[in-house]
Amino acid sequence: MTDEKKFVTGLDSDSRRTPLRLAFVTRRTSPQVKVTDDPVVMTYPEGILRAVVAVQSLAIALVVISLIWDAPLEELADPMHTPNPAKAPWYFLGLQELLHYFPPVVAGVIIPGLVVAALIVIPYFNINIEAEGIWLKNRQRRLRIFGAVVVIFSAVMLLFQVYAVLMPTLTIAAFMLAAARSAPDSPVRFRRWLVSKPVAYWVMTWFLVQASVLTIIGTFFRGPGWSWIWPWRS
Amino acid sequence: MAKTLEGYISELQGTRVWRSVFRGGAGANNLRRSLAVQQNVFLHLASVKISRRSLSFRATWFLGTLSLGTFLILAITGILLMLYYHPSVPQAYADMKDLQFVVSAGVFLRNLHRWSAHAMVFLVFAHMFKVFYRGAYRSPREFNWVIGVVLLILTLLLSYTGYLLPWDQLAFWAITVGANLMSSVPVLGQKFRFLMLGGNTVNANALLRFYVLHCVILPLTAAVFLAIHFWRIRKDGGLYTGQGDSK
């Protein structure tokens, strides 16, 4: 046994003068490729062809839509004449609907900021990485936390009279309670499905339903002065 | 004996000029197919082989591919629209009328751009939710999810800046509503708003700024992030196939 090193390390960029190279493969720096026995096919033509067919179908659909429906064009912009209501593009109407209930700093800054921050941290949020059902462990404790969150949140929404948020929240909460009252080996398929859902699933679904409801209300159910209207009774 | 079409194609692929462009050359073996991907600056962002499972419709609903599709349609129609558009007041609106009554297929061009833009916003959101519900964002794909969030924001900004360009009542007041929202940001809100609009109200300066953002800065930024997004799919071990998932 000898402690003598079999190599020397140094810094030299001239590969002709020092042709020896040593590669250090350190952990977590190589491409993350897991070896699986999943069947693979050639990207060209199998993948490329499918992508081309998908994009072609979409293009045809959009061309047909464009031939049938014209893009809206109103009068020339007039800063002196405000339309009532003045609406943002549809994907911001959820926020505009919130603006109706909350001060601008909440609806325009804090809520969208929180949403973006939440979206970014989702994959780094390591809790429940195995994605097991929320009620499968510590059921009593989790039920208490869940109850407290729902009651406090609903109370705040009631205080601001935000029924457009309150109703979807209570609906999702009802489904979560149904999940809590379901057994993993329930004979009903829907119950087995409910109980298998992790907390991340519930939060995201709540967000999806909430955003959709607010956007639909802002788009179709709001008239002059942001008053409630029924779109079929114009 | 007459040559078949295939014969002509493979002869073309054997020529010196063809080989100078596509080094892969002729022949339908897997080496050639690998080279077709690997030797192409755009396709090499993808891996040469792909798991069969990730190609099924059920896996992705092709939402990412379709989002890219709308981006490409928007780039093409957008460049064509730029040929007929002046970002000035009130000429911008007159150009809309010209598209409607003077330019051949002008209405169609604008329709396609507008509906594709709405489709892109919708598809990008749908793509995000699909990725989430499949759990495809989990390690080692965390960072690609973050790139995706950046692309979502870029998509919204692209759509928002494009919304002003027709310079009609709809455009003007939608942007005014959005810009007023921005001024509610504490401390810096007013400054941001002034920077974005080039003034205190939505005016000709705002139109020019939105035009530059919409046609140059944001598409280029989006293209760079798209490249990273696709390249990371390969680097993170290909499309998520759901292995290790009990469901």
Interface residues (C-beta under 8 A of the other chain):
Chain A: P31 Q32 V33 K34 T36 D38 P39 V40 V41 M42 T43 Y44 P45 E46 G47 I48 R50 A51 A54 V55 L58 A59 L62 V63 I65 S66 L67 W69 D70 A71 P72 L73 E74 E75 L76 A77 D78 P79 H81 T82 P83 A86 K87 A88 P89 W90 Y91 F92 L95 Q96 L99 P103 P104 V105 A107 G108 V109 V116 L119 I120 I122 P123 Y124 I129 A131 S196 Y201 M204 L208
Chain B: N30 R33 S34 A36 V37 L43 A46 S47 V48 K49 I50 S51 R52 R53 L55 F62 T65 L66 L68 G69 T70 L72 I73 V89 P90 Y93 M96 Q100 V107 F108 R110 N111 L112 H113 R114 W115 S116 H118 A119 V121 F125 M128 F129 F132 Y133 G135 Y137 R138 S139 P140 R141 E142 W145 V146 V149 L152 I153 L156 S159 Y160 Y163 P166 W167 D168 Q169 L170 A171 F172 W173 A174 T176 V177 G178 N180 L181 M182 S184 V185 P186 G189 T201 V202 N203 R234 K235 D236 G237 G238 T241 Q243 D245 K247
